[in-house]
């Protein structure tokens, strides 16, 4: 099953800057071959359910290995069975409506 996820991984107990941890997760998602779109407070991910979930688990493992004693993660998931839809198609649909189309 295909899934589009919005992922926000927050390491706790590592200081103020978490960009190093975010970069490690981005590498994991890229290596997994998933479609990703990083934004200011997380990353949109598209792919097969099991592959997305395995990559998220790997993010947790690596961030813990980097020294984070705790991690708080927010995940929003969306699936649909009527047709496949990319992240770009979802955004374009809204943009078209904003332009009156």
N, C-alpha and C positions, 0 to 999 in steps of 0.2 A: 504494500500500500504506500502511495506517495504521501508525503507530509510537508507542510511548510511550517517552520517553527521560528519563534522569536526567542532568542536566548540571551540572558544576561547573567554572567558569572561574576560574583563579587567575593574576592578573597578577603578574609577577615583576619586581622592580626599581623599584617605585613607592612603597615605604614600607610601613608596617604596615597602615594602613587601606585596604581595597579596596572599601568600600561605594559610592563614586562609580562605579567600574567595573561593579559588580554592578547598580546602578541603570540604567546605560546599556544593559546587556544585557537587563534586564527591559523597558525601553522598546522595544527591538528586537523581543522576543518578542511583546509586546502589539500592536505595530504590524503584525506578521505575521499577526495574527488567530488565533494558536495558543492552545490551552487550556494554561494554565500554573498551577503551584502552587509558589510559592517556599517553601523550608524553610531551616533554619539553615545547611546546607552545600551548597546547590545549588537547582536548580529542576527539577521534573517538567514535561515538555512532552508534549502529545499533538497529533497532526495527521498530515497526509500526509507521507510520507518525504521527498520533495524539498523541501517547504516547511520542515520541521524542520531539515534539513541546511543549507539556504540561510540560515536565521536563525542557526544556530550559526556558520556562516562569517562572517556579518555581525557577530556579536558579536566575533569575533577581529579583524576589520578595524577596528572602532570602538575596541576596547580598545588596539590598537596605535596608532591615531591619537591616542588620549589620552595617549600617551607610554610605554606599557609596552613595553620592549624584548623581553620574553619573556612567553609565556603557557603555562601547563600546564593542560590540560583533561582531565577524566575524563568519559567518556560511557558510560552503560549503556543498551542498547537492547532493547526487547522488541516482537516482532510475533507475530500469530497469524492463521491462515487459517480456523479453524473458525467464528469469529464475531467481531463487534466487541465490544470491552469498554472502558469508560471508566476513567479513573483512579479516579473515585469508586466505581465498581462493584468494582474490585479491593480497595479499602480496606474497603468495606462487607462484602464476603465474609469477610474475616478478622475484622472486628469481630463479625459474627454468630456465628462459631465461638467467639470468646472469651466470648460471652454464652451459649454452650451451644446455639445454634440451628443 
